[in-house]
Amino acid sequence: MDTINSGDTAWLLVSSALVLMMTPALAFFYGGMVRKKNVLSTLNLSFIMMALISIQWLLYGYSLAFGTDHGGLIGGLDFLGLAGVGAEPNPDYAATVPHLAFAAFQMMFAIITPALITGAFVERVRFRTFLVFSLLWATLVYDPVCHWVWGNGGILRRLGALDFAGGTVVHILAGFSALAFAMVIGPRVGFGKYPFEPANIPYAVLGAGLLWMGWFGFNGGSALAANGLAVHALVTTNTAAAAAGLVWMFLSWRDNKPSVLGIVTGAVVGLVAVTPAAGFVTPLAALLIGGLAAPISYYAIKFIKGRKLLDESLDVFACHGLGGLWGALATGLFATLAVNSAGANGLFYGNPRQFLIQLVAAAASAAFAFCLTFVIAKVLNATMGLRVTEKEEAVGLDISEHAERAYA
């Protein structure tokens, strides 16, 4: 017990609270972008993850992700029900905080990741099928890849892949899973024929602002200590968000008018991109990472929507999938041991191997997430049905799935 640092523990507890807040913040971010008849349904898709995944994580999710390694692919069952996860620190993961505090912090990441995917299929998904999907996805996709990247003995961790706070584990998985799910469920009725008016853009602005705030716990807390690295991660996080928001503003201004929804989306994309790099790169590198993430996602959205290729409703793939992919690769370019001696130098610091490692890790995780999500969605579509009926979709999911209205 005498190895526990009270400052580190306090910071991790605060960070856990900040990261949990990001899930209802995401609910408002997404909820503001859908039509009025689907606001409650969209809010609930995120909120219910706090209940469902909290229980899954306690019962077996944490054990699969961080338990004793089995072949570099999955954790063992030694932490079932959080057995043996208590007040003593676990030196394999965080030597100065209670093991239970580390498990709680990681739980918040497990909660928000499937919530991110929901933006791909809002306004048409059957709620009961979504619950089954989320449980299967957390177990079969998130927990194994979390072990690969962060688990002691994980195959990508052994390879040397760098992911400070979840660019691969959270954003690449969510983004490429969203792409697969959207391909299976199909477009909303009327997609491409008439515009879908956002219900409440101020909700989206509020949600984005709270996400920005919560990301300081997301990235800063991933230092797992109240130290200089946590401060550094906070600064790089803020820098990337600011840069991406500004660049997105100028891009949308050039096309028409500076979109408020676009500005806040850009800031979120910057936060996504800097997530794997926050504790490995300099603030100036974070500025470049965020500034370049904005056009990558901006033009991907324009391409997909302009050609009506796919109804991936709230652009999860373009923002999180491609933003996370760029962030993972950028970590291989800009990482430097001068920032974090526990990391590595990237390509621009004389180590091209690190870029190749990042490329392999990102590609493997994206392919695994896409393929397995596609299979899960296909099986559920054949057995339970992924989407509501056309009549239920026309009425709106607030009424048809929950018998409630967001607006009287």
C-alpha positions as CSV (number, residue, x, y, z in Angstrom):
1,M,0.0,0.0,0.0
2,D,2.9,2.4,0.6
3,T,3.7,2.6,-3.1
4,I,0.3,4.3,-3.8
5,N,0.7,8.0,-4.7
6,S,-2.3,10.0,-3.5
7,G,-1.9,12.7,-6.2
8,D,-1.7,10.1,-9.0
9,T,-4.8,8.4,-7.6
10,A,-6.7,11.6,-7.3
11,W,-5.9,12.6,-10.9
12,L,-6.9,9.2,-12.2
13,L,-10.3,9.4,-10.4
14,V,-10.9,12.8,-11.8
15,S,-9.9,11.7,-15.2
16,S,-12.3,8.7,-14.9
17,A,-15.1,11.1,-14.2
18,L,-14.2,13.3,-17.1
19,V,-14.1,10.3,-19.5
20,L,-17.4,9.0,-18.3
21,M,-18.9,12.5,-18.9
22,M,-17.9,12.2,-22.5
23,T,-20.5,9.5,-23.1
24,P,-23.5,11.8,-22.3
25,A,-21.6,14.6,-24.1
26,L,-21.5,12.3,-27.2
27,A,-25.2,11.7,-26.8
28,F,-25.9,15.4,-27.1
29,F,-23.4,15.8,-29.9
30,Y,-25.2,13.0,-31.9
31,G,-28.7,13.9,-30.6
32,G,-28.4,17.4,-32.0
33,M,-27.7,16.2,-35.5
34,V,-30.6,13.8,-36.0
35,R,-34.2,14.7,-36.8
36,K,-36.6,15.7,-34.0
37,K,-38.4,12.4,-34.0
38,N,-35.3,10.5,-33.2
39,V,-33.6,12.7,-30.5
40,L,-34.4,10.6,-27.5
41,S,-33.6,7.3,-29.3
42,T,-30.2,8.7,-30.2
43,L,-29.5,10.1,-26.7
44,N,-30.3,6.7,-25.3
45,L,-28.0,4.7,-27.6
46,S,-25.1,6.4,-25.9
47,F,-26.5,6.6,-22.4
48,I,-27.4,2.9,-22.2
49,M,-23.8,2.0,-22.8
50,M,-22.9,3.4,-19.4
51,A,-25.2,0.7,-17.9
52,L,-24.6,-2.3,-20.2
53,I,-20.8,-2.0,-20.7
54,S,-20.2,-1.2,-17.0
55,I,-21.6,-4.6,-16.1
56,Q,-19.9,-6.4,-18.9
57,W,-16.5,-4.8,-17.9
58,L,-17.0,-5.9,-14.3
59,L,-18.1,-9.4,-15.0
60,Y,-15.5,-10.4,-17.7
61,G,-14.5,-7.5,-20.0
62,Y,-11.6,-6.2,-17.9
63,S,-10.3,-9.7,-17.5
64,L,-10.3,-10.4,-21.2
65,A,-8.6,-7.1,-21.9
66,F,-6.0,-6.9,-19.1
67,G,-5.9,-10.5,-17.6
68,T,-3.0,-12.8,-17.9
69,D,-1.9,-13.0,-21.5
70,H,-2.8,-15.9,-23.8
71,G,-0.7,-16.0,-27.0
72,G,-0.7,-12.2,-27.2
73,L,-4.3,-12.3,-28.4
74,I,-6.5,-12.2,-25.3
75,G,-6.4,-11.9,-21.6
76,G,-7.2,-14.8,-19.2
77,L,-10.1,-15.2,-16.8
78,D,-8.2,-14.4,-13.6
79,F,-10.0,-11.0,-13.1
80,L,-13.5,-12.3,-13.6
81,G,-15.9,-10.2,-11.5
82,L,-12.8,-8.0,-10.7
83,A,-11.5,-10.8,-8.5
84,G,-8.1,-9.7,-7.2
85,V,-8.5,-6.2,-8.5
86,G,-8.4,-4.1,-5.3
87,A,-6.5,-1.4,-3.5
88,E,-3.0,-2.8,-4.2
89,P,-1.4,-1.4,-7.4
90,N,-0.7,-3.6,-10.4
91,P,2.9,-2.8,-11.5
92,D,2.2,-4.2,-15.0
93,Y,-0.2,-1.3,-15.7
94,A,0.0,1.5,-13.1
95,A,2.4,1.1,-10.2
96,T,1.3,4.1,-8.1
97,V,-2.5,3.8,-8.1
98,P,-4.9,1.1,-6.8
99,H,-5.5,-1.6,-9.4
100,L,-9.2,-0.9,-9.1
101,A,-8.7,2.7,-10.0
102,F,-6.9,1.6,-13.2
103,A,-9.7,-0.8,-14.0
104,A,-12.3,1.9,-13.5
105,F,-10.4,4.4,-15.7
106,Q,-10.2,1.8,-18.5
107,M,-13.9,1.0,-18.1
108,M,-14.8,4.5,-19.3
109,F,-13.0,3.9,-22.6
110,A,-14.8,0.6,-23.0
111,I,-18.1,2.4,-22.5
112,I,-17.6,5.2,-25.0
113,T,-16.2,3.2,-27.8
114,P,-19.4,1.3,-28.8
115,A,-21.3,4.5,-28.2
116,L,-19.2,6.2,-30.9
117,I,-20.4,3.5,-33.4
118,T,-24.0,4.5,-32.9
119,G,-23.6,7.5,-35.1
120,A,-23.5,5.2,-38.1
121,F,-27.0,3.8,-37.7
122,V,-29.1,6.3,-35.8
123,E,-32.7,6.8,-36.9
124,R,-33.3,3.2,-38.1
125,V,-31.7,0.7,-35.7
126,R,-33.9,-1.7,-33.6
127,F,-33.0,-1.1,-30.0
128,R,-33.1,-4.7,-28.8
129,T,-30.8,-5.8,-31.6
130,F,-28.5,-2.9,-30.8
131,L,-28.1,-4.1,-27.2
132,V,-27.1,-7.6,-28.4
133,F,-24.7,-6.1,-30.9
134,S,-23.1,-3.9,-28.4
135,L,-22.5,-6.8,-26.0
136,L,-21.1,-9.0,-28.7
137,W,-18.9,-6.2,-30.1
138,A,-17.5,-5.3,-26.8
139,T,-16.6,-8.9,-26.1
140,L,-15.4,-10.0,-29.5
141,V,-13.8,-6.8,-30.9
142,Y,-13.0,-4.2,-28.2
143,D,-11.6,-6.5,-25.5
144,P,-9.2,-8.5,-27.7
145,V,-7.8,-5.4,-29.5
146,C,-7.5,-3.6,-26.2
147,H,-5.4,-6.5,-25.0
148,W,-3.3,-6.5,-28.2
149,V,-2.4,-2.8,-27.7
150,W,-2.4,-2.2,-24.0
151,G,-2.5,-5.6,-22.3
152,N,0.7,-7.0,-20.7
153,G,2.0,-9.4,-23.4
154,G,-0.4,-8.1,-26.1
155,I,0.9,-8.8,-29.6
156,L,0.9,-5.2,-30.8
157,R,2.3,-4.0,-27.5
158,R,5.2,-6.4,-27.9
159,L,5.6,-5.2,-31.5
160,G,6.2,-1.7,-30.1
161,A,3.0,0.0,-31.4
162,L,2.3,3.3,-29.7
163,D,-1.2,4.3,-28.7
164,F,-1.1,6.8,-25.8
165,A,-4.9,7.1,-25.2
166,G,-6.8,5.1,-27.7
167,G,-6.4,6.2,-31.3
168,T,-6.3,2.6,-32.3
169,V,-8.2,0.9,-29.5
170,V,-11.1,3.5,-29.5
171,H,-11.3,5.5,-32.7
172,I,-10.0,3.1,-35.4
173,L,-12.1,0.3,-34.0
174,A,-15.2,2.5,-33.8
175,G,-14.8,4.1,-37.2
176,F,-14.2,1.0,-39.2
177,S,-16.9,-0.9,-37.3
178,A,-19.3,2.0,-38.1
179,L,-18.5,1.6,-41.8
180,A,-19.2,-2.1,-41.7
181,F,-22.5,-1.7,-39.8
182,A,-23.7,1.0,-42.1
183,M,-23.0,-1.2,-45.1
184,V,-25.2,-4.0,-43.6
185,I,-28.1,-2.0,-42.3
186,G,-28.5,0.1,-45.4
187,P,-29.6,3.8,-45.9
188,R,-32.4,5.6,-44.1
189,V,-35.7,5.9,-46.1
190,G,-35.4,9.0,-48.2
191,F,-31.6,9.2,-48.1
192,G,-30.3,11.2,-51.0
193,K,-33.8,12.4,-52.0
194,Y,-34.3,15.1,-49.4
195,P,-32.2,16.7,-46.6
196,F,-32.4,15.4,-43.0
197,E,-32.6,18.6,-40.9
198,P,-30.7,18.5,-37.6
199,A,-33.0,18.8,-34.6
200,N,-30.9,21.0,-32.4
201,I,-27.4,22.3,-33.4
202,P,-27.0,23.9,-30.0
203,Y,-27.1,20.4,-28.5
204,A,-24.3,19.4,-30.8
205,V,-22.2,22.4,-29.8
206,L,-22.8,21.7,-26.2
207,G,-21.9,18.0,-26.7
208,A,-18.7,19.0,-28.6
209,G,-17.6,21.4,-25.9
210,L,-18.1,18.8,-23.2
211,L,-16.2,16.3,-25.3
212,W,-13.3,18.7,-25.6
213,M,-13.3,19.2,-21.8
214,G,-13.6,15.5,-21.1
215,W,-10.7,14.7,-23.5
216,F,-8.3,16.3,-21.0
217,G,-9.1,13.3,-18.8
218,F,-9.1,10.9,-21.8
219,N,-5.6,11.9,-22.9
220,G,-4.2,13.5,-19.7
221,G,-5.4,10.7,-17.5
222,S,-3.6,8.2,-19.8
223,A,-0.3,9.3,-18.3
224,L,-1.7,7.4,-15.2
225,A,0.0,9.9,-13.0
226,A,-0.2,13.6,-12.0
227,N,3.0,14.5,-13.6
228,G,4.6,16.5,-16.4
229,L,3.5,14.0,-19.0
230,A,-0.1,14.5,-18.1
231,V,0.3,18.3,-18.4
232,H,2.0,17.7,-21.8
233,A,-0.8,15.5,-23.0
234,L,-3.3,18.2,-22.0
235,V,-1.5,20.8,-24.0
236,T,-1.1,18.7,-27.1
237,T,-4.8,17.7,-26.9
238,N,-6.0,21.3,-26.7
239,T,-3.6,22.4,-29.5
240,A,-4.8,19.7,-32.0
241,A,-8.5,20.5,-31.3
242,A,-8.0,24.2,-31.8
243,A,-6.0,23.7,-35.0
244,A,-8.6,21.3,-36.5
245,G,-11.5,23.5,-35.6
246,L,-9.9,26.5,-37.2
247,V,-9.0,24.6,-40.4
248,W,-12.5,23.2,-40.7
249,M,-13.9,26.7,-40.3
250,F,-11.8,28.0,-43.2
251,L,-12.6,25.0,-45.4
252,S,-16.4,25.4,-44.9
253,W,-16.1,29.2,-45.3
254,R,-14.4,28.7,-48.6
255,D,-17.2,26.4,-49.8
256,N,-20.0,28.6,-48.5
257,K,-20.4,30.0,-45.0
258,P,-18.4,29.1,-41.8
259,S,-20.6,26.3,-40.5
260,V,-21.0,26.2,-36.7
261,L,-21.7,22.4,-36.8
262,G,-18.6,22.1,-39.0
263,I,-16.4,24.0,-36.6
264,V,-17.3,21.8,-33.7
265,T,-17.0,18.7,-35.8
266,G,-13.5,19.8,-36.8
267,A,-12.5,20.2,-33.2
268,V,-13.7,16.7,-32.4
269,V,-11.7,15.4,-35.4
270,G,-8.6,17.1,-34.0
271,L,-9.2,15.5,-30.6
272,V,-9.5,12.1,-32.3
273,A,-6.3,12.5,-34.3
274,V,-4.1,13.5,-31.4
275,T,-5.4,10.8,-29.1
276,P,-2.7,8.2,-29.9
277,A,0.0,10.8,-30.1
278,A,-0.8,13.1,-27.1
279,G,1.9,11.8,-24.8
280,F,4.6,11.2,-27.5
281,V,4.7,14.3,-29.7
282,T,5.5,18.0,-29.2
283,P,2.8,20.7,-29.1
284,L,4.0,21.9,-32.6
285,A,3.6,18.4,-33.9
286,A,0.1,18.3,-32.4
287,L,-0.8,21.5,-34.2
288,L,0.2,19.8,-37.5
289,I,-1.7,16.6,-36.6
290,G,-4.9,18.4,-35.8
291,G,-4.5,20.8,-38.7
292,L,-4.1,18.0,-41.2
293,A,-6.8,15.8,-39.7
294,A,-9.4,18.4,-40.6
295,P,-9.1,18.3,-44.4
296,I,-8.8,14.5,-44.3
297,S,-12.2,14.1,-42.7
298,Y,-13.8,17.1,-44.3
299,Y,-13.1,15.9,-47.9
300,A,-13.9,12.3,-47.0
301,I,-17.3,13.4,-45.9
302,K,-17.8,15.5,-49.0
303,F,-16.8,12.6,-51.2
304,I,-19.0,10.1,-49.5
305,K,-22.1,12.3,-49.2
306,G,-21.6,14.0,-52.7
307,R,-21.7,10.6,-54.4
308,K,-24.3,9.2,-52.0
309,L,-22.1,6.1,-51.6
310,L,-23.2,5.2,-48.1
311,D,-25.6,6.5,-45.4
312,E,-23.2,6.4,-42.6
313,S,-25.4,8.9,-40.8
314,L,-23.2,11.0,-38.6
315,D,-19.8,10.4,-40.3
316,V,-18.3,8.2,-37.7
317,F,-16.0,6.6,-40.3
318,A,-14.7,9.8,-41.7
319,C,-14.2,11.5,-38.4
320,H,-13.1,8.6,-36.1
321,G,-12.0,5.9,-38.5
322,L,-9.9,8.1,-40.8
323,G,-9.0,10.6,-38.0
324,G,-7.8,7.8,-35.8
325,L,-5.9,6.2,-38.7
326,W,-4.1,9.5,-39.4
327,G,-3.4,10.0,-35.8
328,A,-1.9,6.5,-35.4
329,L,0.3,7.0,-38.5
330,A,1.2,10.5,-37.4
331,T,2.5,9.1,-34.1
332,G,4.9,7.1,-36.2
333,L,6.1,10.3,-37.8
334,F,6.3,12.7,-35.0
335,A,6.9,10.7,-31.8
336,T,10.1,11.6,-29.9
337,L,11.8,10.2,-26.9
338,A,12.4,13.8,-25.8
339,V,8.8,14.0,-24.9
340,N,8.4,10.5,-23.4
341,S,11.3,8.2,-22.7
342,A,8.9,5.3,-22.5
343,G,7.9,5.8,-26.1
344,A,10.0,5.8,-29.3
345,N,11.4,8.1,-31.9
346,G,9.3,8.3,-35.1
347,L,10.3,8.6,-38.8
348,F,11.1,12.3,-38.5
349,Y,13.4,11.6,-35.6
350,G,15.4,9.0,-37.4
351,N,13.4,5.8,-36.8
352,P,11.4,4.8,-39.9
353,R,10.7,1.4,-38.3
354,Q,8.2,3.0,-35.9
355,F,6.1,4.3,-38.8
356,L,5.9,0.8,-40.2
357,I,4.9,-0.6,-36.8
358,Q,2.2,2.0,-36.6
359,L,1.0,1.1,-40.1
360,V,0.8,-2.6,-39.3
361,A,-1.0,-2.0,-36.0
362,A,-3.5,0.3,-37.5
363,A,-4.2,-1.9,-40.5
364,A,-4.5,-5.0,-38.5
365,S,-6.9,-3.4,-36.0
366,A,-9.0,-1.8,-38.7
367,A,-9.3,-5.0,-40.7
368,F,-10.2,-7.0,-37.7
369,A,-12.8,-4.5,-36.6
370,F,-14.4,-4.2,-40.0
371,C,-14.6,-7.9,-40.8
372,L,-15.8,-9.0,-37.4
373,T,-18.4,-6.2,-37.2
374,F,-19.6,-7.1,-40.7
375,V,-20.1,-10.7,-39.7
376,I,-21.8,-9.8,-36.4
377,A,-24.2,-7.4,-38.1
378,K,-25.0,-9.9,-40.9
379,V,-25.8,-12.6,-38.3
380,L,-28.0,-10.3,-36.2
381,N,-29.7,-9.0,-39.3
382,A,-30.6,-12.5,-40.3
383,T,-31.8,-13.6,-36.9
384,M,-33.2,-10.5,-35.0
385,G,-33.3,-7.9,-37.7
386,L,-31.2,-4.8,-37.5
387,R,-33.7,-2.1,-38.4
388,V,-37.2,-1.0,-37.6
389,T,-40.0,-1.2,-40.2
390,E,-40.5,1.6,-42.7
391,K,-43.6,2.7,-40.8
392,E,-41.7,2.8,-37.5
393,E,-38.9,4.7,-39.2
394,A,-41.4,7.2,-40.6
395,V,-43.0,7.7,-37.2
396,G,-39.6,8.1,-35.6
397,L,-37.8,5.9,-33.1
398,D,-38.7,8.0,-30.1
399,I,-42.3,6.9,-30.4
400,S,-41.9,3.5,-32.1
401,E,-39.0,2.2,-29.9
402,H,-39.6,4.1,-26.6
403,A,-43.1,5.5,-26.7
404,E,-41.9,8.9,-25.7
405,R,-41.3,12.3,-27.3
406,A,-38.3,14.6,-26.9
407,Y,-40.5,17.6,-27.7
408,A,-44.2,17.9,-26.6
